[in-house]
Amino acid sequence: MFVNSASTFVADALRGLVASSADIAWHADPGFLTRREPLPAGRVALLSGGGSGHEPMHAGFIGAGMLAGVCPGLVFTSPNALQVHEASKAVSVGGGVLHIVKNYTGDVMNFRIARELLQEDGIEADFVLVDDDVATERADGDGPGRRGTAATVVVEKVCGAAAERGDSLASIVELGRRVAGNARSMAVALHPPTLPGADEQSFDLPDGEIELGIGIHGERGARRVPTMPAQEIVAALTQPVIDSLNLKRGERVIAFVNGLGATHPMELQLLYGELTEFLSDKGIEIARPLVGSLVTALNMGGASITLVRVDEEILRLWDAPTDAPAWPNVTAMGDSVLGERSGFGPSFTPTENNSARDAFVSEWVASWVERVLAGESALTDLDRRAGDGDFGTNMVAALEQLDVASVRETYSAQTIFEAVSEAYLGHAGGTSGALFGIWFRQFYRSLATVDLASITSAARGGLDSITDLGGARVGDKTMVDAIAPAVEALEAASDLGDGLRAAAQAAEEGARSTQDMLANRGRASYVGDAARGVIDPGALVMAWFFSAAEGSL
């Protein structure tokens, strides 16, 4: 992989994207892309985004007839709420803002927080959730639901054309949800991806085997089988899609064969030929084809198949022109400008307040930050075995923004927690960015004084915010399994020392208990039994947090 530095990989790639595209502008703080010229007044603005590594989705689909803006996260990590909020304000021209969101917990949370902030700004916003991956479909309806994958670009194209012709926000939302509801996908990996700077692939796949039901973030699939001919692979991918959509003879679909990053165009055309024959035998008509690597997983070898049930209105919008540079048969025209090298994410300068400084909180947070930073590789390894391997990177992306010396020597208790919250919300992205950000926000709000009552109130408020935002409960194999027993221990205590000792012990036991759990939330839920035997890294970091409090008192 061509890399200058793993930490600048996304920023360096965005620099090249902007230089090669005439109508895309980069806004480095807090980090989003828009069209260079604003939309006509009163038009609905489409905003999408997600983890980087899926290019050309989403940035390649900025242009007339598609997206007005995009929020790129770190590799395989959702953008943070501040990115989405600022990007929404930037593209808004009075007709409302439509968020097109893939069904991953971090994406859903951060876009939701952004819409709440937009409501405070008086900007109307709504969303379409794309959840097309049948590999994560569960009959009981439990868990986070189907992942959002390749059907996202179909929703972006159809909704973008509707916005271009001047439709209202409400009508575009209805249309987008209709398209998403009639779209299903399934993917296969021939070999896993390798993240920038990583020494090994995101999961192990022996020679002679393939992974069916793979995700687009390097997650393991639903089933590992021996290598088979392409014809049989197409059948294994397509039949579950047909069954989920309940497609009947005579119905028409958009048929999309998508490469996952390291699949040659000839292989994709081969797969499309097999798909055409398979659907013909079922009596299902391909109304429009789409073949290409539009929704990738870095350099994963593999492909996905997407079918979208269509009607005449959807086809008219599908056929409408767009000048988005990555849309097939469209070439970017015009001059380009090479921008300055820069990363993305808001800068945060905490306000000093020596009069309210508290030595206990200073040592508590500083020692915890140092432990998390030192444990990056261990956290990443845990997440690689039970998720998608980005947890340690997200922790570092947030906490390396802090000046630990100033945390120890200068900042007040409230300022410390405000700085930590802003670091997570503005730099981590993903599920962890949102959840840790709102957790520390509660401590910032509650710690005007530092005592058992205020710490207990902060912890209870943080737990309630996390469960409300993410839906996780005790037993779901998440950070909640460490936080909830710690909160109960604090609430039962009569003094601060006893409370922190009990909370630290309860959090540690709660984190250890996740080792034998089957995950129901987060990306570990997508890998099923493969996550057994692995402690949840979020719960572990929370156990460290309470342990640091006990040790610093």
N, C-alpha and C positions, 0 to 999 in steps of 0.2 A: 504494500500500500504506500502511495506517495504521501509523506507526512513531513512537515517541518517540526511540529511539536504536537503531541496529543492534546495539550491544553488549548492550542490555537487552531486546531483542525477545522472546526466549524466556521470560525471567523475568517480564516484564510480562504475557505471554499466560497463563502458568501462574497468576499471581495472579488473573486473571479466571476461569480454569477452576475454581479452588478456591472462589472466591466464589459461583459458580453451581451448585455440586454439593454435595449434602448429605453425601455419604459419602466424600469424597476429602480427604486431608490431605497437605500439602507439608512435606517435611523438607529444609531448605535446605542442610544440611551433612552429606554432600557433594552432595545434590540428588537426591531421589527422591519418588515419590508412593505412598501406600498408602491402603487403606480406613481410615476413622477408628477403627473397632472391630476388634480382632483376630479372626481366624478361630477356630472351635472347636478345642480342643486335639486334636492328633493328625491334623488334616486336611492334605492336600497343599496347598501354597501355590503359585499360579502367578505367575511374574514374567516380564514381557516388557519391551521397550524398544527404543530405536533413536533415530536422529536426529529432531529436531523438524522440523516442516514437513509431516508426514504425517497430521496430525490430521483426524479424531478418533482414528485409531490413533496411539498405544496408550492414551493416558490416558483417552479416553472410554469405554474398555471395562473400567475398574475397577469392580467391584461383585459382588454375590452372583451366582454362576453363571458368572463369568468370571474376571478377574484380581484378585489380591490386591495387586499393586503394579506400578509401572512406573518405569523409569529413562529420563528424556528426555535426549538429548544436545543439543548445539548444532545449529543448522539443518543437516540432511543429514549429521550426524556422529554416530557411535555414542557411547553413554555410555562413561565410562571404567570401569576395573575396580574402583576404589574405590566408585563409585556402586553398581555391581551387587552388590558384596560386602556393603555396609552395608544395602542394600535387602533382600537375601536374608535377612540376619539379622533384620531388622525384621519380615518377614512370616512367618518360620518359627515354627510352633507344634508341631513334633514329628513331623509326617508326611512331612517332606521338602519340598524346593523344586524346582519344575520351571521351567527356563528355556526360554522359547519364543524362538528366535533366528532372525532373517533371515540368509540366506547372503550377507553382506557381510564382507569380511576383518576390518574393525575390530570389528564386532559379535561375530564368532566368537572373535576373540582376547580381547577384554575379558571376555566372559562365561566363556570358558575359564579365564582367570586368576582370576576371582572364584570359580569352582568349586574351584580348587586351594586358595584361601584358606579356603573353607568347609570343605574336608576337614580343614584344620588346626584348625578350630573344632569339629569333630565333628558338623557338620550335613550330612545326606545331600542331595545335589543331583544332578540329571540334566538332560538337555536334549532338545528336539525342534528339529531344524534344518529351516526352511522354505526350499525351493529350487524355486520354481514357474515362473520366467520362462523360457519356451521360446526367447525371443530370444537368450539367452546359452547355449543348449544346444549342445554341441560333440560331434560324432560320435566324435572321438578320445578324449573323456573328459579332455582336458588342460585346464589353466587352473583358475580358481576355481570353475567350475561354474555352474549356473543361479542367478540372483539370487533373493532372497526378496522377494516383493511381496504382492499382494492376498490370496493364500491364507492369509496369516498370521492374518487375523481369523477365518477359518473354523476353523483349528486352535485359536485361543484360545477360540472359542465351544464347540466340542465338548469340548475338554479341561477347560474351566471347568465345564461341566455334569457331567462325570465326577468332578471333584474335589468338587463340591457334594454329590453323592450318596454320597461317602465312599470312592471307589475308592483303591487303593494307588498309590504313586508308580510302581512298575514297570508296572502295568497301564495307567496314564494315559500313560506314555512310549510303550508299545507302540501304544496307540490313536492318540496324536498323530502318531507316525511313519507309521502306516497312512494317516491322513488326508493328511499332507503328501506321501506317496508317490503318492497318487491325485489330486493337485491340480496343475493347470498354468494359467498365465496368459500373456497377451500384451497389450501396450498400444500406443496410438498418441497422438501429440501433434499438435495443430493449431497451437499456439503455445507457446513455451518459458516456463518460470517465470523470475521475477526475484527474487533473494535480497534480504532486507532491507538497505537501504542501498546496494545495487548500482546502478550507472548504466546497465547494459545487461543483456540477457537472458543466460541461462546458455549458450545457443548460438544461432547464427543460423539462422533458418528463413524462406526467402523466401516472399513471398505466392504462393499457388497451389500450394504444396507441403505435404506432411505427412510426419511421421517415424514409421515403423513400427518396433516393437520398442524403444520408448523405456524408459529406466529411471525410477525414482521419485526420483532425486537430481539431475535436470537433465542427466543424461548424454545424449549423442546416441543415436539409435536404430541399428538394424541396417541400415535401408534407407530412403532418401528417395524418395518417388514423388509424382507430380502428385496434386492433390486429386481425390477420387473420391466417388461417392454413398455414403451411409451403409450401404446394403445390401452394397456391395462391400467397404467397410472391415470390416464384421462378418465377411464370409467370409475376408478376409485375416488377421484376428486369430484366428478360431476354428478354421480348418482345421489350422494347426500345433499347436494345443492338442489337438485330436482325435487327430492323428497321434502326438503324443508319448505320450498316454495309451493309445493303441491302443484307443480306444472302439469298441464294436461296436453294431450294431442291437439294441435291446431293453434296453440298459443305462440306468441312471438316474443323474442328476447333480444337484448343486446348481449353479445357473447364476447367476453374480454379475456384474452390469454395474456397474462402479465408475467414478465421476468423479474426475478428477485435480486438482480444485480450482477450476477456472473454467468448469466445464461445467454448463449449466442442467439441472434435473431433467427438463424436457421432452425435451432431447436424449438423456438417459439412457434414458427410457422409450421413445423412438423406437428406440434401439439394441437395447433388450431385445425389442421387437416383432420386429425383424429377426432377432435371435438365436433367438427361439422358432421362427420359420419355418425358419431354417437347420437347427436341430437336428431339427425334425420331419421335414424332408426326408431326414435321415440316419437316422431311426428311433431317435433318442436321446431319452429321456423326461426332462423337467425335473421332478424330484421336489420341489424347493423353489426358489423364486426369491429373489434378493436384488438390489435396485436402490438405489443411493445413492452418495454421495461419502464413503466410509469410509476409504480409503487414498489420500491426496492427495500432491501434489508442489508445495506452496504454491499458487501461482496458475496452474499449468500448465493450458492448455486441451487437453483430451483425455480418454481413457477407457481402461479395461482390461476384458478379459473373462476370467473365471476359471471353469473347470469342475472339479468335484470328484466323482469317482466315489463313490457312497454305498451303504451297506447299511442294514438296519433299525436296527441299534444306533446308527449315526451319525445317522440321522434322528431317533430318539428323543431323543438328546442335543441335536441341533440345535433341536428343538421345546421343550426344557426352558426354564423361565422364567429371566430374568436382569433385574436392576435396573440394569445398567450404563447410564449416562446416554446414551451415543451409539448404543446398539443400537436398531434400528428398533422403533417402537411402544412405547418405554419413555420415560417422562418422569420426570426427577429430582424428588423431593418433599422437603419438610422445609426447615428453616432453613439459611441459609448465612452464612458469616462472611468478611468481607474481611480478608485477611491483610496483614502488613507487606510493603512492597516489599523484595525481596532477590534476589540472584542465586543461583547454586549452584556447588558445588565446594568441596573442603576447603581450609582455610587451612593454610599451612605456615610455621612459624617456625624457621629453622635455628638450631642451637646454635653459638655462637661458640667458637672454640678457637684463640686467637692463637698458642699455643705450636707448633701444627702448621701455621701458615699458610705457604703457598708462593706467592711472588710470581709465579712463572712460570705456575702454573695459574690464579691470579687474573686475570692479564692475558689469558691464553688464552681462558678462558670468557667473560669480560666483553666482549672485542672480538668474539668470535663471536656472542654474544647481540645486540650492537648491530648487527652486520651483517645478521643475520636479520630483526630488527625493521625495519630500514631497507629491507630488500628485500621486504617483505610484498606490495606491489602486483605486483612482477615474479613472485614465486612464485605468487600467485593467478592471474596471467595464464597462466603455464605450465600450471597445473592446470586452468584453464578450457578450454584448448585440448586437453588430453589426459586429462581426468578430469571432476571435478564442481565444481571451483572453490573448494574449501574449505581447501586446504592452507595457504595463507598465513594465513588466519584461525585455523587450528588452531595454527600456530607462535606467533602473537601471543597467543592465549588462554593458552598455557603460559608463554611467556617474559616476558610483561608482569607475571607474578606475582613475578618476581625483583627484588630490590633490587640493581641493578648496582653502586651505590656500595659496598655492603657486600661484594659479591662481590670487588671490587677491593681493599678495604682491611681487611676484618675476618675473613672466613671461611677456615677451613682447606681444603685441597684436597679431603678427603673430604666435608666439609660442603657445599662448592660443588656437587659432583656429586650428592650426596643431594638438595639443593634443586632442581636441574634435573630429576632423575628424578621427584621428587614433583610438580613442576609439570606435567610431561607426563602422568603417570598420573592426576593429580587434576583437570586442567583442559582438556587438549586433546581427549580422546576420540578416536574414530575409529581407523583403522589407525595413523596417525602417533602418536597418544597412546600406544598400547600399545608400538609398536616403538621409538620414541625413549625412552620411559620405561625399558624393560628394557635398552636400550643404555647409558644413563647409570647405570643401577643397577650394571652391571658395573664402571664406573670408581669408583663409590662404594665398592664392595667390595674393589677391588684396590689402590687408591692410598694405602695406609698410608705408603708411601714413594713419592717421585716420581723414577723413573728409567726407563731404557729397558725393563728387564724388566717392571716393573709396568704401564707404559702398554701394552706389547705384550700382556701377559696380559689386561688389561682389554679391549683391542680385540678380541682373539681370542674372549674370553668373550662379548662383546657380539654379535659376528658369529654365533657358534654359537647364541646365544639367539634372535636374529632369524630365522635360517633354520629353527630348530626350531619357532618359534611360527608363522611365516608361510609357510614352505615355499619362499620365493623363493631362486633361485640366480643366479649370474652369467649375464647374457644375458636375464633376465626384465624388464629395464627398471625397476629399483627402486633403492632406496638401497644394496642389496647390491653393485651394480655399481661403486660408489665405495669402499665399505668393504673388500671382499675384496682388491683389489689393494693398498690401503693397509696392510692387515694383513700381507700377504706381504712388502711392503717393510720393515716394522718387524721382522719375524722374520728377515730377511736382514741387518739392520744390525748394526754392531759398537759404535756409540756413539749417544747420544740425538740429537745434532745431525744426523748423517747420516741417521738413521732417520726423523726428522720431515720433513727435506727430501725424502727419497725417498717417504715416505707422502703428502705433500701433492701431489707431482707425479703419483703413481699415482692418487690419488683424483680429481684434476682430469681426467686422461685417461679414467678410468673413467666419470665423469659425462658428459663430452663424447660418449663412445661410445653413451650411451643415446639420443642424438638420432636415430639411424638404426634403432633397434631396434623390433620389434613386441612390444608388452607381453604377457606371459603371466600376470602377477599384478597385483593391485590394480585400481582402477577404470579405469585406462587400458586394461586388457585388454578392457573392454567396448566400446571405441570403435574397435578394430581399426586399420586403416590411418590413421585420422584422427589418431592419436597420433604417427605418423612425423614426423620433422623437429622434434620438441619434446624438449628435455632434460628428463629426469625431475627434478621439483623436490626430491624426497627425496635423490636422489644429489647434486644441486647443493649442498644444505645440508650434506651430509656432506663434500663437497669443501671447503666454506668452513670446516668444523670443523678439518680437518687443516691447511689453509692458515693458520688463526689460530694453531695450535700452533707451526708453523714461524716465523711472524712474531713470536711472543711470546717465543721462546726467547732 
